[in-house]
């Protein structure tokens, strides 16, 4: 792959997550025979911003945090993407996530490029007051670079509807009037939509059912293991248990991995986490080592936590029939090669498709805010499922016709659409 090394080195390439996004793209660019002249234009993020965020902590000390925002491409509309508050966040990780977001938006036909960003901070260590100060400071610093037609933020790991409300308020105070369309995933009272928080998990459940139907497997006879019990993981686990009728045999978060072949009580786990924040003291299931958790036997495996948890050392050991990638980037390219050899055994719903329910519902929220005309819940759920169904069918069809993996098919559709937009618009000036 003939990238000019200097430009790749400049900002992001030392980051392993960005290197992973580039490696995936290289495989796809070769597969699609994309001319060299277009490759850098497609993969390199358009704009990245790093900011210092000094805030006064409750004890009077001043702490300076680092914030990032990366906008991948603006060729078909504004960029769209989550804001992550996580101690591990880097510019490179934000860049990788913005790239994946672009493929995802293009795959499901949204008029957005991808973006991502956030603050390198452990939100569990901040009080509510400190969280508000940091959120407002972050948005204040971002005001020159974002806007409803430039870049729209949403929630991601470590942020929630309250953080979006603080972002919206900070931006609106600057504008002099309410600008609800600057963020998605905000509370309903200020222009959010009911069900946004649940939408990613609901989409995952819909696609798992779609995949099982494709494979002629009855959901009610299946077992499922879900890694991560936050927003996406908990909603997915509840949906798989109570909508699809599956037995949930494994649940985990960053504190513990629980397994019971007879099934865990997901709603009890949900109540426990609402009260105690984590699953650590949840009194059900056998405690298993994190490195053994994903290779336990199940029909449906859902990584819904962090990146790169399925790698060269465990991909050959997975014992599931469907791998539903609810998290972003859970599978490394090395693992993907191994999974490709097991295509007949394991049906992969790749992340760009599997967790697209969140950004689709965010798009609905943005459209409604822009026109100040709100849809009913039924209209939104119906539209969400129709878009996911169309994307699922397009991926399955392409995978079958071209004899490629679902991931290759999904990313190829997304990348081709971005390429087409860039070709149509031409190079400025
Ligand atoms: P969250 O912060 O609500 O929850 C994350 C969960 O993962 C927590 O339960 C945490 O304890 C757990 N976790 C963290 N590290 C872990 C580890 N090493 N092993 C096991 N569990 C671990 O975050 P979320 O919003 O649910 O996001 C989860 C994933 O889904 C991320 O990859 C995110 O980018 C992706 N995603 C989220 C949305 C959304 O709408 N929230 C949309 C698309 C994709």
Boltz pocket constraint, residues with backbone or C-beta under 6 A from the ligand:
constraints:
  - pocket:
      binder: B
      contacts: [[A, 155], [A, 156], [A, 157], [A, 158], [A, 159], [A, 196], [A, 197], [A, 200], [A, 227], [A, 228], [A, 229], [A, 230], [A, 231], [A, 232], [A, 233], [A, 252], [A, 253], [A, 254], [A, 255], [A, 304], [A, 305], [A, 306], [A, 307], [A, 326], [A, 327], [A, 328], [A, 355], [A, 356], [A, 358], [A, 359]]
      max_distance: 6.0
